[in-house]
Structure formats: C-alpha cells, structure tokens
Amino acid sequence: MHKVIVVEDDRIIRRGICQSIPWSEHGFIVAGEAGDGEVALELIKKEKPQVVVSDINMPFMNGLEMARHVKEISPDTRLIFLTGYEDFKYAQEAIKLKAFDYLLKPVDSNELLKKAKEAAADWENVAQKEKIITESLPLLQQDFFQKLSRDGEQRMDVEKELAELGVELEGPSYAVILAKDESGEESFRDRVTTVAAGLFGGISHEVMCARPDELAILLSLDNGEDERKRQLAARLMEEIPFHATITFGRTYHDLFEVGKSFLESRLAMEMRHIMGTGRLYSFEESVSGCEEGETGLKQLEEKLETHIKAGLPEKVEESLEQLRTGIVAQRNVPLADLKILALKFSTMLFFEIEKWIKEDTNSFNSSEVYKDIMKIQSLTEMMELLRGLVRQWSGAMYQKQEKSRFSHVDQAIKYIRGNYHDSSLTLQKVADLIHVSTPYLSNLFKLEKGFNFGDFLLELRMKKAMEILRESDAKTYEVCEKVGYNNPQYFSICFKKYTGCTPAEYKKKFK
C-alpha cells in the first residue's frame, strides 16, 4: 500500500478528499491529514509518504514553503498541488520546485485519483531503478578493483572511473584501507560503513566493495596526515565487532595514484597467511624483513627433514619453530608453497608414525590430514597441523617404548622365577637372554620394582628356602642347592640376615 497525506486548510474540502475517494481500492492508505504546512511537515517526517496532496495557499506555512522542507526530509515524496485560478503564479513556482503535478480547484475526484496513481507509479519506477543501482553497485565496484588489480593504474583513468561510480574525494592526499571479513558475517559491509561514517565523519572518504568479503575505504587526507591514516585504521579495527583483517597502503598526493595505495593494500592482504588474520598491518610491514633468502629456508627444510629421519621428535619441534621464524622473516612465501611444505613434511611424519602403530592402523587416518592440508589458509594453520602430527608421532613412540619396557621387565622376572635355583644366574645372563643391555635392565628393575636385580633375586630365593624348610625334611645343604647357592655357609649367612635366624632355627619353629 502507498501512503498519501492530504494537506488542506478548508476542513470540508480536506474531509471530502479523504473520504469520497476510494483510496484503499486503488492501493493507497490515507496516512494523515493536516490543515497547514507546519502540521503536515511533522506528519511527512514521521510517515515518509509516497504522495502528498496539498493546497498551496494556506495559513502559517503555505504549500510552497512546505515543499522546500519536504525535499529535505523526504526527497522521494511526490507532491500534487491544488490551486485556484488566482493562485496560478504559485503553480508556476510549484513547477520550479519539481512538484509532480498540480490541479485546479474545484478538484475532480477521479482526476485527483488518476494523478495520485501516476505519482505512486513514478515513485515505484524510480525506487526500482535505485534498487537495481544499489544492488549492482557492489558488482560495479568489484569490477573497478578487478580491472585495477589486473591492468594497474597506468592503464586506467582512475579519476574518471571513480567519478562514474559517484566517488569524489577532496584530497590533496589519498590512501586506501582494506578490510577483509574473516567471519562470514552478512552484515559486515553495513557495519563497516556505519563505523567508518562515525569515525571518518570529518574526512572525505568512500566505502567500496573490492570483493564479496572485502571492503576498500578510500581516504582523502591533508598533507602530513600519514600517521592519522594508521590511527583511523586502528580505530576501525577496534570498532568492528567481527573477526577482520585490515591492511593499508602508502599515502599518495595524486588521485591518479590512489590505485597504487589499493594495490599495496591488496599485496599486504595477500600476506595474511604469514602475517596472521584478525589483525592490522601496513604494506611496509608486510614486505619488510625479507633478509632470509630461499637458500636460508632450504637449509631449514633440510634440517627438519634430517631430524624427522633420525626419529627425534624433540629436535623436529625445534626445527619446525626455526622454519616458521624463517618463513615469517622472508614474508613472500605464497600460500600454495606453504601447502606443498605441509604435504612434504606430513608425508614424512606419516611414515614415522606408521612405524610405531602397525598394530593399530585404525587410530591414524592420513586421508583426513591431506584434506586438512588443502584447507590451510595461514602459516599458523600449517604449523598447528605439523605440530599435531609430531605430537602424535611422539606419543606413539612413547607408548611403544613403555610397552617394550614393561615387556622386558616381565620377561626378566619370568625367567628369574623359573631359574632362581641356577647358581650361575646373574644380571648379565638375564639381560643377554632378553636382548637388552645390563645397565638398561638394572634401571628397569629400579624403576618398576623399587629395588635392584640382586635384591629381587635374594628375596625370591629366601622365600623359596623358607617354603622348603617349612614343608619338608630337607637338610640345610639340600635347601641351599635347591635355591641356587653353592656354599651352605654363605647361604646360612644370607638366610639369617633376611629372616633373623638360621635355617635350622627357622625349621624348628614349624616342627
């Protein structure tokens, strides 16, 4: 429904216009009526009607004066004036004010309805065109920046292209701030535009769509305001309530060169996989510190490769951090190259991990890791992926070594329990039988049992000797031989030290 407001100081005529014409049947709703221009302005400001039907000659504020104010508060409203023959000079003034039409009194209802419908149709037509322009403007702006990126400012009349897009910057200096939406928020553009309007209110600027998820803010600065550009960008970063990356190019003193500032902002933005997302940095910062050449990175890659092949997870962690530092220092490593590095080293790590989890292949899915590599968008993501693989590798090694360690102790104890009666049984002999070194086995006993090999063997032999003495009539020398001692006297000394009595005294207790 279109809104119509009737303004007429003659109450009878006003009521007749409102009630005698079937407005609703023709798509209108009478949003209000007024007897003079002052009251009408308040209604128009509130309702924003498509059509206003107004007398010209009224008290307090006539229709022409009201029309001047309407053009400011509701410029799209169509005005239809009503006038008598003696007011014809006012009608001429109404034409100058771009009134949609005027009718002579007395007004024919059908004629007035016809004019109102024409005015509403004109409003619809213009609104539709404006909608098309508004919807296509981002695409036109993107096309401008695509041509700028492709052809460079040398092959474009930047000032002319901007003028065709309705962009006018005062100068004398110009710069571009680029804001990229990292959060996928639909309201990103509206929010940035609103924030920029508040922050840059006193500065000539234009917010344009560079890409579907990127906005370019063209700034007009006074000479010597280069630092202010960073301050404005920093404030913009603080005010935007979304995860965004903001870059900015250098300041130039010719509108023709604003394209250079944009291209610098674009190059800086392309480095966010190294510089990091969700932060603010300049073109100079993104290209500075490129001392580390390809040779240096190659050496770091070789060092990392060596440590992986050597099976040293801790050293691999150190080498990864050194490689990260080298990439940050060089800066100009493309995202595609990062993915290649991730693919290379993840493949090497897969091989190492699989060495340790042969019995549990279901716990590791390399195809999922390859999918993650293809999704990498930053150096940070690459490092997280590789570090995760190193942790998995280290964990697999630790678990395997733990199992192996417990297995060695169990093997040793099993052998000792079955051969404690062997007088030649020694730590060296047991270690040789289970294929480990003597110091390693000795340490395992202390770690797992809390005492050394000799103490464990002594306790086992003494308990067996006590059992034999309790349950049989065996002589001391016979017990001595059965528990692995060659010298009965030495056996008796060990037994007394362990139990507090001699073998004979112990035996009497159970007879």
Kinemage of the C-alpha trace (Angstrom):
@kinemage 1
@onewidth
@group {chain A} dominant
@subgroup {mainchain}
@vectorlist {calphas} color= white
{ca met a 1} P 0.000 0.000 0.000
{ca his a 2} L 1.168 3.514 -0.822
{ca lys a 3} L 0.822 6.240 1.781
{ca val a 4} L -0.929 9.501 0.941
{ca ile a 5} L -1.218 12.602 3.139
{ca val a 6} L -3.804 15.315 2.449
{ca val a 7} L -2.963 18.939 3.364
{ca glu a 8} L -5.817 21.467 3.015
{ca asp a 9} L -6.853 24.349 5.274
{ca asp a 10} L -10.530 24.020 4.287
{ca arg a 11} L -11.796 21.248 6.546
{ca ile a 12} L -14.771 20.332 4.324
{ca ile a 13} L -12.612 20.006 1.195
{ca arg a 14} L -9.980 18.070 3.173
{ca arg a 15} L -12.513 15.604 4.548
{ca gly a 16} L -14.080 15.248 1.119
{ca ile a 17} L -10.731 14.300 -0.455
{ca cys a 18} L -10.024 11.795 2.322
{ca gln a 19} L -13.446 10.145 2.385
{ca ser a 20} L -15.001 10.470 -1.069
{ca ile a 21} L -12.127 8.874 -2.974
{ca pro a 22} L -11.851 5.043 -2.584
{ca trp a 23} L -8.134 5.196 -1.810
{ca ser a 24} L -7.795 1.672 -0.415
{ca glu a 25} L -9.354 0.120 -3.509
{ca his a 26} L -6.517 1.595 -5.563
{ca gly a 27} L -3.617 0.642 -3.323
{ca phe a 28} L -3.486 3.692 -1.049
{ca ile a 29} L -3.831 4.315 2.646
{ca val a 30} L -4.513 7.805 3.994
{ca ala a 31} L -1.640 8.122 6.466
{ca gly a 32} L -2.769 11.501 7.786
{ca glu a 33} L -4.310 14.884 7.108
{ca ala a 34} L -3.355 18.442 8.102
{ca gly a 35} L -4.763 21.963 7.898
{ca asp a 36} L -1.450 23.769 7.313
{ca gly a 37} L 2.131 23.189 6.242
{ca glu a 38} L 3.643 23.121 9.744
{ca val a 39} L 1.451 20.255 10.952
{ca ala a 40} L 1.895 18.490 7.617
{ca leu a 41} L 5.697 18.535 7.913
{ca glu a 42} L 5.573 16.618 11.192
{ca leu a 43} L 3.336 14.002 9.580
{ca ile a 44} L 5.548 13.730 6.500
{ca lys a 45} L 8.672 13.398 8.619
{ca lys a 46} L 7.047 10.540 10.549
{ca glu a 47} L 5.226 8.668 7.763
{ca lys a 48} L 7.520 9.248 4.733
{ca pro a 49} L 4.532 9.054 2.315
{ca gln a 50} L 4.833 8.318 -1.382
{ca val a 51} L 2.266 11.029 -2.267
{ca val a 52} L 1.238 14.336 -0.667
{ca val a 53} L -1.852 16.164 -1.960
{ca ser a 54} L -1.632 19.778 -0.795
{ca asp a 55} L -3.275 23.140 -1.222
{ca ile a 56} L -0.857 25.971 -1.997
{ca asn a 57} L -2.433 28.942 -0.279
{ca met a 58} L -2.642 28.090 3.460
{ca pro a 59} L -2.067 29.949 6.747
{ca phe a 60} L 1.085 29.664 8.919
{ca met a 61} L 3.077 27.848 6.235
{ca asn a 62} L 1.886 27.702 2.644
{ca gly a 63} L 2.301 24.724 0.366
{ca leu a 64} L 5.341 26.086 -1.475
{ca glu a 65} L 7.323 26.712 1.688
{ca met a 66} L 6.305 23.280 2.923
{ca ala a 67} L 7.534 21.775 -0.384
{ca arg a 68} L 11.012 23.216 0.156
{ca his a 69} L 11.218 21.444 3.531
{ca val a 70} L 9.769 18.202 2.142
{ca lys a 71} L 12.615 17.991 -0.375
{ca glu a 72} L 14.996 17.877 2.579
{ca ile a 73} L 13.196 15.499 4.949
{ca ser a 74} L 11.551 13.174 2.398
{ca pro a 75} L 13.052 13.854 -1.042
{ca asp a 76} L 11.324 10.883 -2.706
{ca thr a 77} L 7.802 12.055 -1.805
{ca arg a 78} L 5.700 13.137 -4.821
{ca leu a 79} L 3.815 16.444 -4.372
{ca ile a 80} L 0.498 17.173 -6.103
{ca phe a 81} L -0.659 20.766 -5.587
{ca leu a 82} L -4.218 22.065 -5.657
{ca thr a 83} L -4.711 25.695 -6.691
{ca gly a 84} L -7.310 28.219 -7.857
{ca tyr a 85} L -7.031 30.441 -10.964
{ca glu a 86} L -5.937 33.392 -8.862
{ca asp a 87} L -3.083 31.233 -7.465
{ca phe a 88} L -1.655 30.399 -10.881
{ca lys a 89} L 1.581 32.234 -10.139
{ca tyr a 90} L 2.021 29.803 -7.235
{ca ala a 91} L 1.552 26.905 -9.620
{ca gln a 92} L 4.456 28.186 -11.688
{ca glu a 93} L 6.585 28.255 -8.545
{ca ala a 94} L 5.467 24.703 -7.768
{ca ile a 95} L 6.814 23.588 -11.133
{ca lys a 96} L 10.177 25.136 -10.272
{ca leu a 97} L 10.150 23.128 -7.037
{ca lys a 98} L 9.700 19.985 -9.158
{ca ala a 99} L 6.224 19.193 -7.912
{ca phe a 100} L 4.877 16.083 -9.599
{ca asp a 101} L 1.730 17.892 -10.835
{ca tyr a 102} L -0.908 20.452 -9.920
{ca leu a 103} L -4.676 20.550 -10.336
{ca leu a 104} L -7.102 23.450 -10.474
{ca lys a 105} L -9.883 23.769 -7.945
{ca pro a 106} L -12.568 22.607 -7.742
{ca val a 107} L -10.867 19.234 -7.973
{ca asp a 108} L -12.445 16.310 -9.768
{ca ser a 109} L -12.074 13.192 -7.583
{ca asn a 110} L -11.350 10.886 -10.497
{ca glu a 111} L -8.725 13.246 -11.875
{ca leu a 112} L -7.046 13.540 -8.469
{ca leu a 113} L -7.027 9.748 -8.037
{ca lys a 114} L -5.557 9.367 -11.517
{ca lys a 115} L -2.746 11.830 -10.719
{ca ala a 116} L -2.097 10.135 -7.363
{ca lys a 117} L -1.776 6.752 -9.084
{ca glu a 118} L 0.609 8.245 -11.652
{ca ala a 119} L 2.673 9.779 -8.845
{ca ala a 120} L 2.798 6.443 -6.983
{ca ala a 121} L 3.787 4.639 -10.192
{ca asp a 122} L 6.552 7.177 -10.780
{ca trp a 123} L 7.755 6.648 -7.204
{ca glu a 124} L 7.750 2.856 -7.775
{ca asn a 125} L 9.661 3.214 -11.037
{ca val a 126} L 12.370 5.391 -9.514
{ca ala a 127} L 12.574 3.203 -6.399
{ca gln a 128} L 13.013 0.115 -8.572
{ca lys a 129} L 15.781 1.778 -10.571
{ca glu a 130} L 17.503 2.883 -7.386
{ca lys a 131} L 17.212 -0.650 -6.033
{ca ile a 132} L 18.821 -2.046 -9.182
{ca ile a 133} L 21.593 0.529 -8.961
{ca thr a 134} L 22.103 -0.172 -5.257
{ca glu a 135} L 22.249 -3.920 -5.842
{ca ser a 136} L 24.549 -3.631 -8.842
{ca leu a 137} L 26.849 -1.009 -7.306
{ca pro a 138} L 28.926 -3.557 -5.338
{ca leu a 139} L 29.424 -5.529 -8.558
{ca leu a 140} L 30.450 -2.381 -10.434
{ca gln a 141} L 32.842 -1.503 -7.634
{ca gln a 142} L 34.308 -5.013 -7.657
{ca asp a 143} L 34.746 -4.759 -11.418
{ca phe a 144} L 36.645 -1.489 -10.936
{ca phe a 145} L 39.045 -3.062 -8.433
{ca gln a 146} L 39.460 -6.192 -10.561
{ca lys a 147} L 40.497 -4.054 -13.520
{ca leu a 148} L 42.794 -2.086 -11.249
{ca ser a 149} L 44.437 -5.281 -9.984
{ca arg a 150} L 44.686 -6.728 -13.492
{ca asp a 151} L 45.724 -3.711 -15.534
{ca gly a 152} L 47.253 -1.405 -12.945
{ca glu a 153} L 46.617 2.296 -12.591
{ca gln a 154} L 48.851 3.063 -15.579
{ca arg a 155} L 46.211 1.722 -17.988
{ca met a 156} L 43.176 3.190 -16.231
{ca asp a 157} L 41.799 6.675 -15.858
{ca val a 158} L 41.245 6.180 -12.126
{ca glu a 159} L 39.673 9.583 -11.561
{ca lys a 160} L 37.179 9.088 -14.403
{ca glu a 161} L 36.298 5.546 -13.305
{ca leu a 162} L 35.692 6.708 -9.736
{ca ala a 163} L 33.552 9.611 -10.920
{ca glu a 164} L 31.363 7.200 -12.896
{ca leu a 165} L 30.840 5.283 -9.648
{ca gly a 166} L 29.844 8.501 -7.907
{ca val a 167} L 33.054 8.737 -5.880
{ca glu a 168} L 34.539 12.170 -5.299
{ca leu a 169} L 37.476 12.717 -2.936
{ca glu a 170} L 38.674 16.156 -1.921
{ca gly a 171} L 42.401 15.492 -1.483
{ca pro a 172} L 45.102 16.662 -1.515
{ca ser a 173} L 46.446 13.254 -0.374
{ca tyr a 174} L 44.907 9.821 -0.818
{ca ala a 175} L 45.225 6.351 0.705
{ca val a 176} L 43.323 3.071 0.835
{ca ile a 177} L 42.402 0.936 3.839
{ca leu a 178} L 41.326 -2.629 3.042
{ca ala a 179} L 39.092 -4.579 5.458
{ca lys a 180} L 38.520 -8.312 4.970
{ca asp a 181} L 35.697 -10.192 6.666
{ca glu a 182} L 37.153 -13.354 8.247
{ca ser a 183} L 33.905 -14.331 9.988
{ca gly a 184} L 31.400 -14.641 7.121
{ca glu a 185} L 29.017 -12.071 8.622
{ca glu a 186} L 26.300 -10.891 6.216
{ca ser a 187} L 26.125 -7.505 7.926
{ca phe a 188} L 29.869 -6.879 7.575
{ca arg a 189} L 29.554 -4.219 4.879
{ca asp a 190} L 26.753 -2.328 6.606
{ca arg a 191} L 28.611 -2.414 9.901
{ca val a 192} L 31.906 -1.202 8.432
{ca thr a 193} L 30.108 1.551 6.509
{ca thr a 194} L 28.358 2.708 9.683
{ca val a 195} L 31.543 2.601 11.760
{ca ala a 196} L 33.514 4.414 9.049
{ca ala a 197} L 30.856 7.135 8.831
{ca gly a 198} L 31.193 7.705 12.562
{ca leu a 199} L 34.992 7.602 12.647
{ca phe a 200} L 35.695 9.463 9.399
{ca gly a 201} L 32.804 11.895 9.665
{ca gly a 202} L 35.002 14.937 9.076
{ca ile a 203} L 37.101 13.260 6.401
{ca ser a 204} L 36.202 12.804 2.757
{ca his a 205} L 36.010 9.039 2.267
{ca glu a 206} L 34.184 6.321 0.372
{ca val a 207} L 33.497 2.717 1.393
{ca met a 208} L 33.538 0.484 -1.687
{ca cys a 209} L 33.182 -3.235 -2.301
{ca ala a 210} L 36.516 -4.644 -3.516
{ca arg a 211} L 35.488 -8.303 -3.242
{ca pro a 212} L 32.417 -10.035 -1.804
{ca asp a 213} L 34.215 -10.317 1.542
{ca glu a 214} L 36.436 -7.223 1.289
{ca leu a 215} L 35.795 -3.506 1.572
{ca ala a 216} L 38.105 -0.761 0.341
{ca ile a 217} L 37.924 2.545 2.196
{ca leu a 218} L 39.268 5.361 0.033
{ca leu a 219} L 40.528 8.185 2.233
{ca ser a 220} L 41.150 11.816 1.438
{ca leu a 221} L 43.824 13.250 3.758
{ca asp a 222} L 45.570 16.547 4.274
{ca asn a 223} L 49.293 16.665 3.583
{ca gly a 224} L 51.338 15.409 6.510
{ca glu a 225} L 48.499 13.232 7.886
{ca asp a 226} L 50.112 9.884 7.138
{ca glu a 227} L 50.138 8.874 10.814
{ca arg a 228} L 46.461 9.734 11.067
{ca lys a 229} L 45.765 7.039 8.486
{ca arg a 230} L 47.156 4.377 10.840
{ca gln a 231} L 45.216 5.852 13.753
{ca leu a 232} L 41.982 5.736 11.763
{ca ala a 233} L 42.671 2.152 10.665
{ca ala a 234} L 43.400 1.160 14.273
{ca arg a 235} L 40.158 2.743 15.487
{ca leu a 236} L 38.261 0.971 12.713
{ca met a 237} L 39.811 -2.320 13.862
{ca glu a 238} L 38.658 -1.645 17.425
{ca glu a 239} L 35.114 -0.697 16.450
{ca ile a 240} L 34.300 -3.537 14.029
{ca pro a 241} L 32.623 -6.255 16.140
{ca phe a 242} L 33.681 -9.042 13.752
{ca his a 243} L 36.855 -11.045 13.118
{ca ala a 244} L 38.514 -8.970 10.394
{ca thr a 245} L 41.926 -8.327 8.880
{ca ile a 246} L 42.780 -4.719 7.986
{ca thr a 247} L 45.665 -3.542 5.805
{ca phe a 248} L 46.555 -0.179 4.316
{ca gly a 249} L 48.809 1.136 1.569
{ca arg a 250} L 51.014 4.194 1.449
{ca thr a 251} L 49.698 7.745 1.038
{ca tyr a 252} L 49.920 9.436 -2.377
{ca his a 253} L 49.430 13.040 -3.460
{ca asp a 254} L 47.524 12.487 -6.683
{ca leu a 255} L 44.114 10.859 -7.084
{ca phe a 256} L 45.548 9.092 -10.122
{ca glu a 257} L 47.860 7.229 -7.713
{ca val a 258} L 45.163 6.068 -5.300
{ca gly a 259} L 45.305 2.849 -7.305
{ca lys a 260} L 48.857 2.305 -6.046
{ca ser a 261} L 47.687 2.541 -2.455
{ca phe a 262} L 44.961 -0.015 -3.189
{ca leu a 263} L 47.386 -2.427 -4.868
{ca glu a 264} L 49.714 -2.126 -1.870
{ca ser a 265} L 46.827 -2.859 0.481
{ca arg a 266} L 45.928 -5.839 -1.703
{ca leu a 267} L 49.513 -7.187 -1.636
{ca ala a 268} L 49.588 -6.785 2.138
{ca met a 269} L 46.260 -8.623 2.431
{ca glu a 270} L 47.632 -11.474 0.318
{ca met a 271} L 50.305 -11.920 3.008
{ca arg a 272} L 47.836 -12.525 5.829
{ca his a 273} L 48.583 -16.270 5.730
{ca ile a 274} L 52.030 -15.243 7.012
{ca met a 275} L 51.212 -12.075 8.949
{ca gly a 276} L 48.154 -13.615 10.606
{ca thr a 277} L 44.428 -12.900 10.368
{ca gly a 278} L 42.342 -10.735 12.655
{ca arg a 279} L 44.987 -8.021 12.906
{ca leu a 280} L 46.060 -4.680 11.433
{ca tyr a 281} L 49.270 -4.098 9.480
{ca ser a 282} L 50.617 -1.898 6.693
{ca phe a 283} L 52.079 -2.639 3.286
{ca glu a 284} L 55.536 -1.676 4.576
{ca glu a 285} L 55.244 -4.113 7.478
{ca ser a 286} L 54.192 -6.945 5.188
{ca val a 287} L 57.246 -6.599 2.926
{ca ser a 288} L 59.891 -5.608 5.480
{ca gly a 289} L 62.413 -8.030 6.934
{ca cys a 290} L 62.836 -10.173 3.821
{ca glu a 291} L 66.523 -10.790 4.573
{ca glu a 292} L 66.101 -14.565 4.775
{ca gly a 293} L 66.536 -15.813 1.224
{ca glu a 294} L 65.478 -19.026 -0.437
{ca thr a 295} L 68.835 -20.596 0.453
{ca gly a 296} L 68.225 -19.995 4.161
{ca leu a 297} L 64.774 -21.572 4.020
{ca lys a 298} L 66.149 -24.507 2.048
{ca gln a 299} L 68.690 -25.172 4.785
{ca leu a 300} L 65.977 -25.044 7.444
{ca glu a 301} L 63.874 -27.511 5.444
{ca glu a 302} L 66.842 -29.886 5.135
{ca lys a 303} L 67.495 -29.640 8.870
{ca leu a 304} L 63.873 -30.513 9.631
{ca glu a 305} L 63.992 -33.419 7.197
{ca thr a 306} L 67.163 -34.766 8.851
{ca his a 307} L 65.615 -34.682 12.321
{ca ile a 308} L 62.472 -36.476 11.126
{ca lys a 309} L 64.507 -39.238 9.504
{ca ala a 310} L 66.640 -39.531 12.646
{ca gly a 311} L 63.495 -40.171 14.695
{ca leu a 312} L 63.964 -37.209 17.054
{ca pro a 313} L 60.571 -35.597 17.814
{ca glu a 314} L 62.024 -33.003 20.205
{ca lys a 315} L 64.523 -31.843 17.593
{ca val a 316} L 61.752 -31.810 14.992
{ca glu a 317} L 59.763 -29.426 17.230
{ca glu a 318} L 62.783 -27.105 17.390
{ca ser a 319} L 63.346 -27.285 13.627
{ca leu a 320} L 59.672 -26.559 12.948
{ca glu a 321} L 59.857 -23.389 15.029
{ca gln a 322} L 63.027 -22.318 13.209
{ca leu a 323} L 61.308 -22.915 9.870
{ca arg a 324} L 58.299 -20.854 10.998
{ca thr a 325} L 60.597 -17.997 12.012
{ca gly a 326} L 62.381 -18.202 8.660
{ca ile a 327} L 59.118 -18.067 6.700
{ca val a 328} L 57.911 -15.070 8.708
{ca ala a 329} L 61.232 -13.328 8.064
{ca gln a 330} L 61.085 -13.955 4.324
{ca arg a 331} L 57.369 -12.964 4.167
{ca asn a 332} L 56.902 -13.576 0.438
{ca val a 333} L 56.161 -17.309 0.669
{ca pro a 334} L 52.931 -17.969 -1.282
{ca leu a 335} L 50.120 -19.900 0.350
{ca ala a 336} L 50.462 -22.625 -2.287
{ca asp a 337} L 54.100 -23.154 -1.238
{ca leu a 338} L 53.033 -23.486 2.395
{ca lys a 339} L 50.637 -26.260 1.392
{ca ile a 340} L 53.438 -28.000 -0.522
{ca leu a 341} L 55.676 -27.826 2.558
{ca ala a 342} L 52.862 -29.174 4.727
{ca leu a 343} L 52.302 -32.029 2.265
{ca lys a 344} L 56.004 -32.888 2.117
{ca phe a 345} L 56.637 -32.997 5.850
{ca ser a 346} L 53.300 -34.555 6.773
{ca thr a 347} L 54.077 -37.431 4.387
{ca met a 348} L 57.418 -37.960 6.123
{ca leu a 349} L 55.716 -37.854 9.514
{ca phe a 350} L 53.058 -40.336 8.332
{ca phe a 351} L 55.843 -42.800 7.566
{ca glu a 352} L 57.391 -42.349 11.017
{ca ile a 353} L 54.042 -42.626 12.816
{ca glu a 354} L 53.121 -45.811 10.979
{ca lys a 355} L 56.352 -47.423 12.196
{ca trp a 356} L 55.027 -47.209 15.734
{ca ile a 357} L 51.339 -48.013 15.239
{ca lys a 358} L 51.446 -51.029 12.937
{ca glu a 359} L 49.090 -52.927 15.230
{ca asp a 360} L 46.620 -50.029 15.444
{ca thr a 361} L 46.274 -48.564 11.953
{ca asn a 362} L 42.668 -47.520 12.648
{ca ser a 363} L 43.899 -44.839 15.056
{ca phe a 364} L 45.507 -42.844 12.241
{ca asn a 365} L 43.771 -41.545 9.103
{ca ser a 366} L 46.210 -39.887 6.705
{ca ser a 367} L 43.495 -39.081 4.134
{ca glu a 368} L 41.789 -36.747 6.619
{ca val a 369} L 45.086 -34.963 7.195
{ca tyr a 370} L 45.500 -34.459 3.437
{ca lys a 371} L 42.047 -32.858 3.329
{ca asp a 372} L 43.084 -30.538 6.158
{ca ile a 373} L 46.209 -29.546 4.219
{ca met a 374} L 44.079 -28.420 1.288
{ca lys a 375} L 42.086 -26.202 3.667
{ca ile a 376} L 45.162 -24.444 5.090
{ca gln a 377} L 44.857 -20.655 4.865
{ca ser a 378} L 47.749 -19.475 7.026
{ca leu a 379} L 51.214 -20.276 8.345
{ca thr a 380} L 49.666 -20.713 11.790
{ca glu a 381} L 47.328 -23.426 10.488
{ca met a 382} L 50.218 -25.200 8.757
{ca met a 383} L 52.279 -25.175 11.950
{ca glu a 384} L 49.360 -26.446 14.046
{ca leu a 385} L 48.837 -29.343 11.643
{ca leu a 386} L 52.527 -30.375 11.574
{ca arg a 387} L 52.940 -29.956 15.322
{ca gly a 388} L 49.881 -32.131 15.825
{ca leu a 389} L 51.496 -34.868 13.728
{ca val a 390} L 54.746 -34.554 15.688
{ca arg a 391} L 52.817 -34.918 18.954
{ca gln a 392} L 51.054 -37.988 17.574
{ca trp a 393} L 54.400 -39.429 16.487
{ca ser a 394} L 55.995 -38.705 19.855
{ca gly a 395} L 53.012 -40.212 21.674
{ca ala a 396} L 53.128 -43.372 19.560
{ca met a 397} L 56.852 -43.726 20.251
{ca tyr a 398} L 56.349 -43.266 23.985
{ca gln a 399} L 53.525 -45.814 24.178
{ca lys a 400} L 55.517 -48.366 22.206
{ca gln a 401} L 58.592 -47.819 24.344
{ca glu a 402} L 56.504 -48.118 27.508
{ca lys a 403} L 55.065 -51.413 26.312
{ca ser a 404} L 58.520 -52.609 25.372
{ca arg a 405} L 59.932 -51.546 28.727
{ca phe a 406} L 57.252 -53.399 30.689
{ca ser a 407} L 57.719 -56.400 28.417
{ca his a 408} L 61.439 -56.543 29.233
{ca val a 409} L 60.827 -56.469 32.978
{ca asp a 410} L 58.131 -59.132 32.684
{ca gln a 411} L 60.422 -61.336 30.616
{ca ala a 412} L 63.234 -60.939 33.133
{ca ile a 413} L 61.007 -61.734 36.125
{ca lys a 414} L 59.505 -64.742 34.373
{ca tyr a 415} L 62.944 -66.134 33.632
{ca ile a 416} L 64.217 -65.482 37.171
{ca arg a 417} L 61.196 -67.206 38.742
{ca gly a 418} L 61.821 -70.260 36.600
{ca asn a 419} L 65.590 -70.344 37.108
{ca tyr a 420} L 66.265 -68.964 40.597
{ca his a 421} L 67.828 -72.356 41.506
{ca asp a 422} L 70.584 -71.762 38.900
{ca ser a 423} L 73.680 -70.756 40.860
{ca ser a 424} L 75.122 -69.114 37.739
{ca leu a 425} L 72.125 -66.773 37.370
{ca thr a 426} L 73.325 -63.151 37.053
{ca leu a 427} L 72.004 -59.827 35.784
{ca gln a 428} L 74.284 -60.112 32.767
{ca lys a 429} L 72.932 -63.569 31.911
{ca val a 430} L 69.280 -62.433 32.125
{ca ala a 431} L 69.992 -59.276 30.096
{ca asp a 432} L 71.668 -61.317 27.366
{ca leu a 433} L 68.747 -63.734 27.218
{ca ile a 434} L 66.152 -60.957 26.664
{ca his a 435} L 68.468 -58.964 24.363
{ca val a 436} L 68.925 -55.775 26.370
{ca ser a 437} L 71.942 -54.177 27.984
{ca thr a 438} L 72.829 -54.855 31.618
{ca pro a 439} L 72.546 -51.168 32.699
{ca tyr a 440} L 69.170 -50.843 30.919
{ca leu a 441} L 67.749 -53.908 32.696
{ca ser a 442} L 69.162 -52.757 36.027
{ca asn a 443} L 67.448 -49.364 35.618
{ca leu a 444} L 64.152 -51.012 34.670
{ca phe a 445} L 64.191 -53.056 37.876
{ca lys a 446} L 64.746 -49.957 39.985
{ca leu a 447} L 62.070 -48.032 38.079
{ca glu a 448} L 59.391 -50.728 38.097
{ca lys a 449} L 60.113 -52.668 41.319
{ca gly a 450} L 61.784 -50.111 43.512
{ca phe a 451} L 64.839 -52.306 44.138
{ca asn a 452} L 67.669 -53.771 42.098
{ca phe a 453} L 68.111 -57.175 40.472
{ca gly a 454} L 70.185 -58.616 43.327
{ca asp a 455} L 67.596 -57.687 45.963
{ca phe a 456} L 64.795 -59.198 43.886
{ca leu a 457} L 66.712 -62.468 43.361
{ca leu a 458} L 67.681 -62.655 47.054
{ca glu a 459} L 64.080 -62.186 48.211
{ca leu a 460} L 62.808 -64.804 45.774
{ca arg a 461} L 65.439 -67.369 46.880
{ca met a 462} L 64.877 -66.720 50.580
{ca lys a 463} L 61.102 -67.128 50.280
{ca lys a 464} L 61.577 -70.381 48.389
{ca ala a 465} L 64.062 -71.578 51.055
{ca met a 466} L 61.586 -70.720 53.839
{ca glu a 467} L 58.875 -72.631 51.998
{ca ile a 468} L 61.076 -75.749 51.630
{ca leu a 469} L 62.152 -75.639 55.288
{ca arg a 470} L 58.520 -75.395 56.442
{ca glu a 471} L 57.140 -78.115 54.225
{ca ser a 472} L 59.921 -80.753 54.020
{ca asp a 473} L 62.657 -82.520 55.983
{ca ala a 474} L 65.386 -81.292 53.607
{ca lys a 475} L 68.775 -80.565 55.146
{ca thr a 476} L 70.286 -77.090 55.029
{ca tyr a 477} L 72.811 -78.042 52.339
{ca glu a 478} L 69.966 -79.538 50.257
{ca val a 479} L 67.889 -76.370 50.575
{ca cys a 480} L 70.993 -74.376 49.682
{ca glu a 481} L 71.359 -76.212 46.369
{ca lys a 482} L 67.638 -76.011 45.560
{ca val a 483} L 67.583 -72.211 45.760
{ca gly a 484} L 70.777 -71.564 43.760
{ca tyr a 485} L 73.583 -71.434 46.353
{ca asn a 486} L 76.805 -73.480 46.112
{ca asn a 487} L 78.119 -72.648 49.601
{ca pro a 488} L 75.877 -73.750 52.551
{ca gln a 489} L 77.730 -71.442 54.951
{ca tyr a 490} L 77.140 -68.395 52.724
{ca phe a 491} L 73.513 -69.477 52.293
{ca ser a 492} L 73.069 -69.625 56.094
{ca ile a 493} L 74.536 -66.126 56.486
{ca cys a 494} L 72.147 -64.722 53.838
{ca phe a 495} L 69.176 -66.576 55.367
{ca lys a 496} L 69.855 -65.289 58.887
{ca lys a 497} L 70.327 -61.763 57.597
{ca tyr a 498} L 66.970 -61.973 55.794
{ca thr a 499} L 64.901 -63.784 58.492
{ca gly a 500} L 66.798 -63.076 61.723
{ca cys a 501} L 67.509 -66.751 62.415
{ca thr a 502} L 69.495 -69.647 60.951
{ca pro a 503} L 67.862 -72.229 58.651
{ca ala a 504} L 67.904 -74.799 61.487
{ca glu a 505} L 66.273 -72.370 63.958
{ca tyr a 506} L 63.632 -71.463 61.395
{ca lys a 507} L 62.861 -75.143 60.733
{ca lys a 508} L 62.380 -75.890 64.469
{ca lys a 509} L 59.596 -73.295 64.639
{ca phe a 510} L 57.439 -75.477 62.403
{ca lys a 511} L 58.179 -78.883 63.931
